Amino acid sequence: MKREIKIILFCVLFLRAVFMLNAAEPLFTVLPWNGYKAAVSLTFDDGDPVHLDFAIPEMKKRGIKGTFFLVSNSLTRPDEWKQAAADGMEIGNHSATHGRANELDEARQVKEVDGSGKFLRELSGQDVMTYAYPFCEITDGLKRRIEKSCFIARGGSGTAYTADSEPDWYNIYSQAAMTNYAVDIYREWIDRALDAGAWQVFLVHAIEESNRYQPIPRKTFTDILDYLLEKNKDVWTASFGEIGAYWKAQKVIEQAKTIKNGRAYSVKWKKPVPFPDGVTVLIKINGKDMSLSQAGKKISVVSQDVYRISFDAGEFLVKKDAKNNTAGKLIK
């Protein structure tokens, strides 16, 4: 009798352990930072001519893309900024006049945010859905105005974000480059982000030979670029808008509703407004003999059990295959 009780107890505990193990494993995981260990965005303020003369050419040599927040009413050399956008640099909104936030009534906010955004969209041919606050000053009214046309905004000083952070999308922290900082400080920012699996946003105003705010030495700037290249297997270096959109899409999908129907699981979400088109994310499916499709089309894996899906689609379907097939195996 005692032996039978022990056997029954063992079976109960075993089944409970199996159930808890299965319950703990989610259907899917969104891979943070586009599959990299960490992320870095280089952002530049004010449309300083040195950005065109030095920063962008050096970045282009290395295949690095960044974000340039422009002040529309004081912009010079518009054709060159248009070319920078065509070359893949992101153009962001930095207001019309770089005015103080607490001096802007509603009418001025419309001009500073909406008017500048319209001008920059026409100039760049981009959607221009990112904003950087002049002087890093934020008011509730200004933030509400920005929310109407932008999906994310860069603010002032703060720590890098891990993928599980819950940010204020309209006050994303950044670290400002300063004239007297040695290159080791910037390398440390990158290393800390890599160690933490985080997103670090740089804020650069000027570069040597500019008379604007806090110019950093040219060699320091190129050393930062070279260090990012050295770490490019682990660090995703991309524009503020690209990384921000990926991360925001990740958050939305992770909170999406999952509906089970037989062997199939339907995952659905609603795309935020405003939000850029064409964003894709990497999904890892946890389970054997599974396939993934969107809009009735089967999606091929990019690596073991990992798929790149369209955020615009608003849903994906995971199906447990009746027989073993190539789902979940690398397609060469």
Residue, then its C-alpha position, 0 to 999 in steps of 0.5 A: m500500500k505504501r509502495e502504491i502511494k509512493i508511485i502515485l505521489f511520484c506520478v503526480l509530482f512528475l506530471r505537475a513538473v511537466f505541466m509547470l515546465n510547459a506553462a512557463e514556456p511561451l509560444f514565441t519570443v521576440l528577439p530584442w534589438n533585431g537579434y543583436k546583444a545591444a543597440v546604439s543610436l548616434t543622434f545629432d542636433d541642430g543641422d550643424p554644417v560640420h555634420l555634412d562636411f565631416a560626420i556624414p562622410e565618415m559615417k558613410k565610409r563605414g556604412i553607419k547610419g544615424t539620425f539628424f534632428l534639424v531646425s527647419n527655420s535655420l536650416t542651410r544647404p537643404d540640397e545636401w540634407k536631401q542627399a543625406a536622407a537619400d543616402g539613408m540618414e534619418i531626418g528628425n524634427h528638432s522644431a522650427t526655431h529651437g524655442r524654449a518649451n515653456e514659452l510656447d503657447e498652443a499656436r506656437q506649438v503647432k508651428e514648432v512641431d507640425g510646421s517644421g515636420k511638414f517642411l522636413r517631410e517635403l525636404s527629405g522624402q521621409d515620414v519624419m516621425t521622430y522628435a528631439y526637444p530643444f534644450c531637452e525641455i519638455t512640457d505636457g502641452l508640447k508632448r501632447r502636440i508631438e504625440k499627434s505626428c511622432f511615435i517617439a521623441r528623444g529627451g535628455s540624460g538618463t541610463a540606457y534601456t534594457a529590452d524589458s524596460e518600460p519607457d516613456w516613448y516621448n522622453i527617451y533618454s540620451q547621453a550627450a557628447m562633451t568637448n572634454y570627454a576622452v574617447d574611453i568614456y564613449r567606449e564605456w557607454i557602448d560596453r555598458a550597453l553590451d554588458a546589459g543588453a541595452w539601447q544607448v542613445f548618443l547626443v552629438h551637437a558639434i564636431e571640431e572646427s565648429n563654433r557651436y555647442q560642445p564640439i568634440p574632437r574629430k579623432t574622438f568621433t572617428d574613434i567612436l565610429d571605429y569602435l562601433l565597427e569593431k563591435n558590429k557583430d554584437v551591437w546593432t548600430a542604427s538610427f533612433g527611429e529604426i531602433g525605436a520602432y523595432w523596440k516599440a513593435q516588440k512591446v506591442i507583439e509581446q502584449a498581443k492576444t493569442i487565440k488557440n484553435g486546434r493545432a493553430y495559434s493566432v496572435k493579433w495586435k493593433k498597430p499604433v498611430p502614428f507609426p512607420d510602415g515597413v517595420t519587421v521583427l524577429i520571432k522565435i517559435n518555442g516548440k517542435d514541428m511548428s510553422l508560421s504564416q502571415a496573410g495566408k503565406k508561409i514564412s521561411v525561417v532565417s535561422q533555427d526556429v526564428y522568423r522575420i515577420s511584418f509588423d504591419a500585418g497585425e497578426f501571425l499564425v503558428k500551426k502545429d504540423a501533423k507530420n514532421n516537415t522542414a518547419g523550424k529547420l534552416i532554409k539555405 
